Amino acid sequence: MPRPKLKRLLTCSPSCYCFKPRGIPMRNLKEVILEPDELEALKLHEVDSLSQKKAAKKMGVSQPTFHRILASAYKKSATALVKGHLIRLKIE
């Protein structure tokens, strides 16, 4: 049984929760779900320009864990952009 997921410090509150290609109805699109911690990792690293070490500290996780979260976010985002999927931001 895997370890329970620890509570992470999240501050990002997006103004919208879905992004999709223009001109295609949502019902016809495959969906990629971006977890709250993945969105926070993208924000801290790319928008706030923090190093992985500083961003990890701010989120309350180790640097290797932060790297795994960030890698997952990059993969999901890139897949959605290249294949034209809907990106849905999961809200807790």
C-alpha positions in Angstrom: 0.0 0.0 0.0 1.5 3.4 -1.0 2.2 6.1 1.6 -0.6 8.6 2.1 -0.1 11.9 0.2 1.1 14.7 2.5 -0.7 18.0 2.6 1.2 20.5 0.4 1.3 24.3 0.7 -0.7 25.7 -2.2 -1.2 29.3 -2.9 -2.2 29.4 -6.6 -5.8 30.2 -7.2 -6.6 30.3 -10.9 -9.2 32.5 -12.4 -10.4 29.8 -14.9 -10.4 26.0 -14.7 -10.5 24.8 -18.3 -8.5 25.4 -21.4 -9.4 23.9 -24.7 -8.7 24.2 -28.4 -11.0 26.7 -30.1 -13.8 25.5 -32.3 -14.1 22.0 -30.9 -16.9 21.1 -28.5 -15.7 20.0 -25.0 -17.7 16.7 -25.4 -15.4 15.8 -28.3 -12.1 16.3 -26.5 -10.0 14.0 -24.4 -9.3 15.5 -21.0 -6.0 16.0 -19.2 -6.4 16.8 -15.4 -3.7 19.0 -13.9 -3.6 18.5 -10.1 -3.4 21.5 -7.8 0.2 20.7 -6.7 1.2 20.4 -10.4 -0.2 23.9 -11.1 1.5 25.3 -8.1 4.8 23.8 -9.2 4.5 25.3 -12.6 3.6 28.7 -11.1 6.5 28.7 -8.7 9.1 27.5 -11.1 8.1 29.3 -14.4 6.1 32.3 -13.3 7.8 33.2 -10.1 11.2 32.0 -11.4 12.2 30.2 -8.3 14.8 27.4 -8.3 13.5 23.9 -7.7 15.1 24.0 -4.2 13.4 27.2 -3.2 10.1 26.3 -4.8 10.1 22.9 -3.0 10.7 24.6 0.3 7.8 26.9 -0.3 5.5 24.0 -1.1 6.8 22.0 1.9 8.2 19.0 -0.1 11.7 17.7 -0.9 13.4 18.9 -4.1 13.2 15.4 -5.7 9.4 15.3 -5.0 9.1 18.8 -6.4 11.0 17.7 -9.5 8.6 14.7 -10.0 5.6 17.0 -9.6 7.0 19.5 -12.1 7.9 16.7 -14.6 4.4 15.4 -14.4 2.9 18.9 -15.0 5.2 19.4 -18.0 4.3 16.1 -19.5 0.5 16.6 -19.1 0.7 20.2 -20.5 2.8 19.2 -23.5 0.6 16.2 -24.3 -2.5 18.4 -24.1 -1.0 21.1 -26.3 0.4 18.7 -29.0 -2.6 16.4 -29.2 -5.3 19.1 -28.7 -6.8 17.8 -25.5 -8.8 19.8 -22.9 -6.8 20.8 -19.9 -8.9 20.8 -16.7 -7.5 22.2 -13.5 -8.6 20.1 -10.5 -9.9 22.1 -7.6 -10.0 20.7 -4.1 
